[in-house]
């Protein structure tokens, strides 16, 4: 009798736990990898934007926009 009650309770517990353990989001390691990728991409983008050629092109665009007559 006691064994049957324990087995039934463990089956109910397992069913209840199944609802709590879905694959709805990322785990900590996935967050870490995503963060590393985002920081790497941000660093690369910063290097590109602050390079001499890009800086000169952006400055030319801004100067041309400021010289427009209305």
Secondary structure as a PSIPRED ss2 file (coil, helix, strand):
# PSIPRED VFORMAT (PSIPRED V4.0)

   1 X C   1.000  0.000  0.000
   2 X H   0.000  1.000  0.000
   3 X H   0.000  1.000  0.000
   4 X H   0.000  1.000  0.000
   5 X H   0.000  1.000  0.000
   6 X H   0.000  1.000  0.000
   7 X H   0.000  1.000  0.000
   8 X H   0.000  1.000  0.000
   9 X H   0.000  1.000  0.000
  10 X H   0.000  1.000  0.000
  11 X H   0.000  1.000  0.000
  12 X H   0.000  1.000  0.000
  13 X H   0.000  1.000  0.000
  14 X H   0.000  1.000  0.000
  15 X H   0.000  1.000  0.000
  16 X H   0.000  1.000  0.000
  17 X H   0.000  1.000  0.000
  18 X H   0.000  1.000  0.000
  19 X H   0.000  1.000  0.000
  20 X H   0.000  1.000  0.000
  21 X C   1.000  0.000  0.000
  22 X C   1.000  0.000  0.000
  23 X C   1.000  0.000  0.000
  24 X C   1.000  0.000  0.000
  25 X C   1.000  0.000  0.000
  26 X C   1.000  0.000  0.000
  27 X C   1.000  0.000  0.000
  28 X H   0.000  1.000  0.000
  29 X H   0.000  1.000  0.000
  30 X H   0.000  1.000  0.000
  31 X H   0.000  1.000  0.000
  32 X H   0.000  1.000  0.000
  33 X H   0.000  1.000  0.000
  34 X H   0.000  1.000  0.000
  35 X H   0.000  1.000  0.000
  36 X H   0.000  1.000  0.000
  37 X H   0.000  1.000  0.000
  38 X H   0.000  1.000  0.000
  39 X H   0.000  1.000  0.000
  40 X H   0.000  1.000  0.000
  41 X H   0.000  1.000  0.000
  42 X H   0.000  1.000  0.000
  43 X H   0.000  1.000  0.000
  44 X H   0.000  1.000  0.000
  45 X H   0.000  1.000  0.000
  46 X H   0.000  1.000  0.000
  47 X H   0.000  1.000  0.000
  48 X H   0.000  1.000  0.000
  49 X H   0.000  1.000  0.000
  50 X C   1.000  0.000  0.000
  51 X C   1.000  0.000  0.000
  52 X H   0.000  1.000  0.000
  53 X H   0.000  1.000  0.000
  54 X H   0.000  1.000  0.000
  55 X H   0.000  1.000  0.000
  56 X H   0.000  1.000  0.000
  57 X H   0.000  1.000  0.000
  58 X H   0.000  1.000  0.000
  59 X H   0.000  1.000  0.000
  60 X H   0.000  1.000  0.000
  61 X H   0.000  1.000  0.000
  62 X H   0.000  1.000  0.000
  63 X H   0.000  1.000  0.000
  64 X H   0.000  1.000  0.000
  65 X H   0.000  1.000  0.000
  66 X H   0.000  1.000  0.000
  67 X C   1.000  0.000  0.000
  68 X C   1.000  0.000  0.000
  69 X C   1.000  0.000  0.000
  70 X C   1.000  0.000  0.000
